[in-house]
Amino acid sequence: MWILILFFGMSILSVIAYKYFPVYLTPLMVIRCCEQIKNGEKLKLKHEWKDLEDISNHMPIAALSAEDYRFIYHNGFSKAGIKRALEHNDGKHVSIGGSTISQQTAKNVFLWPNKNWFRKGLEAYYTILIETFWNKHRIMEVYLNSIEMGNGIYGVEAAAREHFGCSAKDLTRQQSALIAASLPNPRECNITSPNKHLLNYQKIILNKMTKNANQFPSEEEIKVIRKKDMDDRDNDEYRSDILSRILRWN
């Protein structure tokens, strides 16, 4: 009993703390460093925290377009993603995650990368916590700063410096889309010398981004968008295209 109380207490306190403080180190960073040492590789860990205001406006839009176009609408979970995952996964292993940006953030910051139902259960728990205590801006900010973006590279600032020789603030639409295109498999994708598959995916993301606004909406705009979405659910003409709604509200 005391172990459970301690776990819940510590997990809630850690989520509240990360609402205000930058995330400088994650379990995944430690795991990757241990793997490098075990494999006799040179230790590599590049990471630099940047506030969302110091990241190119194109980057969160590219992330939305590539990873989770309903990020602003949902409360951490995608019904379509969950349905797809349940259809493809067996009772013991998870081959398709269907994870939202919120779920990925929970995994990246608090958990380890293994795919099993126990870890997915903890991921769901932490997703509920960050959706409760953080706003969408904070989730996106932590996501862009903590996600793995290459071998030993974490966060968009490190990725921008490594691949383009610029800061995250100066990333172009094309560069942001290319980084977003690599997110499904960042350790295998070569952003510096992208192959045909990666370039094709970049074009798809850029096409989605053209339907969007030039910047991530403010928290007040997000509240208006979500309220409008709830009001429209009773309307026969309701459409769930978040990108076009962001454009209208900006």
Secondary structure as GFF3:
##gff-version 3
##sequence-region A 1 250
A	DSSP	alpha_helix	2	18	.	.	.	ID=ss1
A	DSSP	alpha_helix	27	38	.	.	.	ID=ss2
A	DSSP	beta_strand	46	47	.	.	.	ID=ss3
A	DSSP	three_ten_helix	52	54	.	.	.	ID=ss4
A	DSSP	alpha_helix	58	67	.	.	.	ID=ss5
A	DSSP	alpha_helix	79	88	.	.	.	ID=ss6
A	DSSP	alpha_helix	101	110	.	.	.	ID=ss7
A	DSSP	alpha_helix	117	133	.	.	.	ID=ss8
A	DSSP	alpha_helix	136	146	.	.	.	ID=ss9
A	DSSP	beta_strand	153	154	.	.	.	ID=ss10
A	DSSP	alpha_helix	156	164	.	.	.	ID=ss11
A	DSSP	three_ten_helix	168	170	.	.	.	ID=ss12
A	DSSP	alpha_helix	173	182	.	.	.	ID=ss13
A	DSSP	alpha_helix	196	209	.	.	.	ID=ss14
A	DSSP	alpha_helix	219	232	.	.	.	ID=ss15
A	DSSP	alpha_helix	242	249	.	.	.	ID=ss16
###
